[in-house]
Amino acid sequence: MIQPSSNGSRVTYGRIPDMLPVAELIETQIRSFNWFKREGLRELFEEINPITDYTGKNYELKFLDYEFGQPKFDKEECRNRDMTFAAPLRINTRLTIRTGENAGEIKESEVFMGDFPIMTEEGTFIVNGTERVVVSQLVRSPGIYFTSSEDRASGRMLYAAKLIPNRGAWLEIETSGKDVLTVKIDRKRKIPVTTLVRALGYGSNNEIKALFADVDNNGEHKFIQSTLEKDSSTDVNDALVEMYKKIRPGDPPTVDNARALMTALFFNPRRFDLSKVGRFKLNRRLGLGTDMTVRTLSNDDFIAIIRKLIELNNGTGEPDDIDHLGNRRVRAVGELLQNQFRMGLIRMERIIKERMTICDAATVTAASLINARPVVAAIKEFFGSSQLSQFMDQTNPLAELTHKRRLSALGPGGLSRERAGFDVRDVHHSHYGRICPIETPEGPNIGLIGSLATFARVNEYGFIETPFRRVYSTMPADKAHRDKLVGRTLRDDVLDPANRKNKVAKKGDLLDREMVETLIKAKAGDVPIKSWVSDEIQFLSADEEDHYVVAQANAPLDKDSHFTEERTTARTKNLFLVADVNRIEYMDVSPKQTVSVATALIPFLEHDDANRALMGSNMQRQAVPLVVTEAPIVGTGMESAAAKDSGELIVARVDGTVVSCAAPPPADSPAAKLDSFKRELGILLKPDDGSAEQWYPIHKFERSNQGTCLSQRVIVKAGQHVEAGTALADGPATSEGELALGRNILVAFMPWEGYNYEDAILISESVVREDKYTSIHIEEYEIEARDTKLGPEEITRDIPNVSDETLKNLDERGIVYIGAEVHPGDILVGKITPKGESELSAEERLLRAIFGEKAREVRDSSLRVPHGERGIVVDVKIFSRETKDELAPGVNQLVRVYVAQKRKIAQGDKMAGRHGNKGVIARILPAEDMPYMPDGTPVELVLNPLGVPSRMNLGQVLETHLGWAAHALGLKVATPVFDGASEETIESELVRAGLPESGKITLRDGRTGEQFDHEV
């Protein structure tokens, strides 16, 4: 069946239709940053409002609202000039004066709070001219956790509770072997839990017993009674003092101090914050109905926690699994920035309070009180040195996309590599459809860094959700479900609720409109229907999914979306079972739901061992973009989606007609102000709706973070009509809008003179000659002209003791021309540095006296091409004090030279397939020595067949066979993961292409012309 892709068409072997298009893949990053701009900042200002002086009587400062201005420079200019892409943040404030002659005066003003880094549409930040990505962090969710451990002495299970807030003191309650419940506050000494309950205001023993009488009813173990026997306090004040002694040993305990401490620890929103998520988890686990806006603890919370713990100790209920994704949440960019901003605001608040004590009421303004420096510094520190703000991996478009979808358990507030055990790193059943079980690094970070699954998204609480199709085996007969009931088949008789002897409808009836109306009139309630999979999509978090039985996406359905079999494979929690179809409540959306984007690009993934698939998905990210790109003959259908969302393609934003493919920038844009030869050309698009023409700039030969070449080329023609979402230009490692990380090449699996022993690879000279694996790399060289003690350094063409031949590539300023070919040792920028006057010899003094010539004492300190490097100069950037560029102190001029070099594939280079089949090139053979096929075609690559059986990555063999057939038929094919072409299909395609069904053929030796012994 043919499903056309964006350009041309791929024949897809997938049998399961895509119920849900792949969503925008960087949505998590963008949504989170927009939340921060809209709500995150507002929450912070509400937390801190109002700021009063230390007495609370003289001044009050309130933050009202805020707005982001327009960024001063656009993205390109920030990249070129090493600036941060940022927008000014301004805040409206209200200052109320309550003292002196001006008492009652209110001053409103706008205060500038510094420039705030802004996210680009691609989900990245440009900080000091380099692109960075903020990786989402996977942390333990705030809330209550119940855990169990075995008592060594008695062998019974004892339970403990741990309350983790977003901010504030931790609360831990443990059960001892003697049935005593003790509590630790903020990791301090243990206190009997009844002391805490008494301190909350329940004074007498009887009152305390009454609170827990209905749960503490086990004859053998009386938890409250045993704890009261250990409790030395007698009333509320006594309990408060007792707690104070344990939490603050050494301080004088008074009832007032103790009460203030207790309030501060758990009831003061500035000191203790459960967060929205914490309150949500607490309510859900303890069955409370507390309002979601209450973020501190209440007496009811404490009592409910202790009651739940007693219930667990008595054997009712289950402990929590801390590795379950219902108990781990994602902190995306927005929240990480919010936490950083909060730290800055708290420092700023302290400064404001100090300034309020010394300021003059007559002249005070909000601007004189507010010092935005701590806030700016906190944000700068986060982007510059946080473990989660990373230099973007820009090797190829897939590397970029995966980096933005990465989840890390490391970082501040997370785990550390050394302490993370095996459980945290392991694959958990709740990862299904949320975190990819395949894509994770090899090495010390294995399992701590993961990747979001293809369809996963993060909900408002930070939990990862995945989509399912709703399955109905009963459906209410009401107006809301009227349309869905039509066309369903009954699997049982429907009786009249008014008279149970009358049948309204019989088993096996096909419901038409009339019958449905009859059922609604009869108020038949839930109607039993033949299990039906609807097109209704619902996103479920890991907690919610645990309540349901879920069928897999490849469960066979008929044309009306009914299951074709009575029983089908399904899962619930961590069990996999074969269930009756009437028990099934949800069904997976797609077979690739479980894996990440990089893994979904591996054809025949279902035939590969997981360890090799892991290497395959990681090595695709390391592929260097080639000069001539080529989309894979055997793909998976994910190539277009991955390329579009990577941000390296130019994609039409609206439907329209291409006016020009080499249009200069509009006169009012910053790009128009550049020199004519540096001015980018772009694509001009005229939208169908008649709005203003859109200009899309095209980038040529730019250096990526990893030194690979970012260059775009137009793939549309002037006058062509395009739809929104169509690729207008290819980027690096893409072809016709599809991801193209490598080349389609003719491979033979056979030994060859031992040269491909141990994964070594033999390649043909023709591959090198035809530039199939040639890439362009751009190196950046920079030089500064500084002020020295002996005078300023100078960038010039006039360099001592250098021949004219050496200076041939320099212009009159002493800087190399764009387009010059340079070799090791060539001068890129001429520079001279003054050197100290040296003592002159007698002869020199005599010559000086005769000729009166005082030679300038300078030495050559030019920027030269390093040893082993060569290439062509593609760009030169000059920054100087005179043109008002921002430079480091003491630097007068800075010159950057970009040299591009073509690198051909050579011996010792690493090559890899998509199945973790990697190797090093051992030898490059002349094409005439390579084994050749019966028609005389020499093979281009020889791999060792022993690399397949022990690695168990058979996908590479199936890919080779299907690729051979598809190439012969002139097709491009898609074989989606877990829903790909079967072996029978591949055999029939080989036959259709007139090739041997076995996929093997007799080759001849290129050197002797003799046949090899075995078919290959």
Secondary structure as GFF3:
##gff-version 3
##sequence-region A 1 1016
A	DSSP	beta_strand	2	4	.	.	.	ID=ss1
A	DSSP	beta_strand	9	12	.	.	.	ID=ss2
A	DSSP	alpha_helix	27	35	.	.	.	ID=ss3
A	DSSP	pi_helix	36	40	.	.	.	ID=ss4
A	DSSP	alpha_helix	41	48	.	.	.	ID=ss5
A	DSSP	beta_strand	51	52	.	.	.	ID=ss6
A	DSSP	beta_strand	59	68	.	.	.	ID=ss7
A	DSSP	alpha_helix	75	80	.	.	.	ID=ss8
A	DSSP	beta_strand	86	97	.	.	.	ID=ss9
A	DSSP	beta_strand	106	117	.	.	.	ID=ss10
A	DSSP	beta_strand	125	127	.	.	.	ID=ss11
A	DSSP	beta_strand	130	134	.	.	.	ID=ss12
A	DSSP	beta_strand	136	140	.	.	.	ID=ss13
A	DSSP	beta_strand	143	150	.	.	.	ID=ss14
A	DSSP	beta_strand	157	164	.	.	.	ID=ss15
A	DSSP	beta_strand	171	175	.	.	.	ID=ss16
A	DSSP	beta_strand	181	185	.	.	.	ID=ss17
A	DSSP	beta_strand	190	192	.	.	.	ID=ss18
A	DSSP	alpha_helix	193	199	.	.	.	ID=ss19
A	DSSP	alpha_helix	205	212	.	.	.	ID=ss20
A	DSSP	alpha_helix	223	230	.	.	.	ID=ss21
A	DSSP	alpha_helix	236	247	.	.	.	ID=ss22
A	DSSP	alpha_helix	255	266	.	.	.	ID=ss23
A	DSSP	alpha_helix	275	286	.	.	.	ID=ss24
A	DSSP	alpha_helix	299	313	.	.	.	ID=ss25
A	DSSP	beta_strand	328	331	.	.	.	ID=ss26
A	DSSP	alpha_helix	333	358	.	.	.	ID=ss27
A	DSSP	alpha_helix	366	369	.	.	.	ID=ss28
A	DSSP	alpha_helix	373	385	.	.	.	ID=ss29
A	DSSP	beta_strand	389	391	.	.	.	ID=ss30
A	DSSP	alpha_helix	397	404	.	.	.	ID=ss31
A	DSSP	beta_strand	406	408	.	.	.	ID=ss32
A	DSSP	alpha_helix	422	425	.	.	.	ID=ss33
A	DSSP	three_ten_helix	429	431	.	.	.	ID=ss34
A	DSSP	beta_strand	449	451	.	.	.	ID=ss35
A	DSSP	beta_strand	457	458	.	.	.	ID=ss36
A	DSSP	beta_strand	464	476	.	.	.	ID=ss37
A	DSSP	three_ten_helix	479	481	.	.	.	ID=ss38
A	DSSP	alpha_helix	482	485	.	.	.	ID=ss39
A	DSSP	beta_strand	494	495	.	.	.	ID=ss40
A	DSSP	beta_strand	503	505	.	.	.	ID=ss41
A	DSSP	alpha_helix	513	521	.	.	.	ID=ss42
A	DSSP	beta_strand	526	541	.	.	.	ID=ss43
A	DSSP	alpha_helix	542	545	.	.	.	ID=ss44
A	DSSP	beta_strand	550	551	.	.	.	ID=ss45
A	DSSP	beta_strand	567	572	.	.	.	ID=ss46
A	DSSP	beta_strand	575	580	.	.	.	ID=ss47
A	DSSP	three_ten_helix	581	583	.	.	.	ID=ss48
A	DSSP	beta_strand	586	588	.	.	.	ID=ss49
A	DSSP	three_ten_helix	591	594	.	.	.	ID=ss50
A	DSSP	alpha_helix	597	600	.	.	.	ID=ss51
A	DSSP	three_ten_helix	605	607	.	.	.	ID=ss52
A	DSSP	alpha_helix	610	620	.	.	.	ID=ss53
A	DSSP	beta_strand	634	635	.	.	.	ID=ss54
A	DSSP	alpha_helix	639	645	.	.	.	ID=ss55
A	DSSP	beta_strand	650	651	.	.	.	ID=ss56
A	DSSP	beta_strand	656	663	.	.	.	ID=ss57
A	DSSP	three_ten_helix	670	673	.	.	.	ID=ss58
A	DSSP	beta_strand	682	687	.	.	.	ID=ss59
A	DSSP	beta_strand	694	697	.	.	.	ID=ss60
A	DSSP	beta_strand	702	703	.	.	.	ID=ss61
A	DSSP	beta_strand	709	710	.	.	.	ID=ss62
A	DSSP	beta_strand	713	714	.	.	.	ID=ss63
A	DSSP	beta_strand	721	722	.	.	.	ID=ss64
A	DSSP	beta_strand	727	730	.	.	.	ID=ss65
A	DSSP	beta_strand	734	735	.	.	.	ID=ss66
A	DSSP	beta_strand	738	739	.	.	.	ID=ss67
A	DSSP	beta_strand	747	749	.	.	.	ID=ss68
A	DSSP	three_ten_helix	757	759	.	.	.	ID=ss69
A	DSSP	beta_strand	761	764	.	.	.	ID=ss70
A	DSSP	alpha_helix	765	769	.	.	.	ID=ss71
A	DSSP	beta_strand	775	788	.	.	.	ID=ss72
A	DSSP	beta_strand	791	792	.	.	.	ID=ss73
A	DSSP	beta_strand	794	795	.	.	.	ID=ss74
A	DSSP	beta_strand	821	822	.	.	.	ID=ss75
A	DSSP	beta_strand	827	829	.	.	.	ID=ss76
A	DSSP	beta_strand	831	834	.	.	.	ID=ss77
A	DSSP	alpha_helix	842	851	.	.	.	ID=ss78
A	DSSP	beta_strand	858	860	.	.	.	ID=ss79
A	DSSP	beta_strand	863	864	.	.	.	ID=ss80
A	DSSP	beta_strand	871	880	.	.	.	ID=ss81
A	DSSP	three_ten_helix	881	883	.	.	.	ID=ss82
A	DSSP	beta_strand	891	903	.	.	.	ID=ss83
A	DSSP	beta_strand	910	912	.	.	.	ID=ss84
A	DSSP	beta_strand	918	925	.	.	.	ID=ss85
A	DSSP	three_ten_helix	927	929	.	.	.	ID=ss86
A	DSSP	beta_strand	941	943	.	.	.	ID=ss87
A	DSSP	three_ten_helix	945	947	.	.	.	ID=ss88
A	DSSP	alpha_helix	955	969	.	.	.	ID=ss89
A	DSSP	beta_strand	973	974	.	.	.	ID=ss90
A	DSSP	alpha_helix	983	992	.	.	.	ID=ss91
###
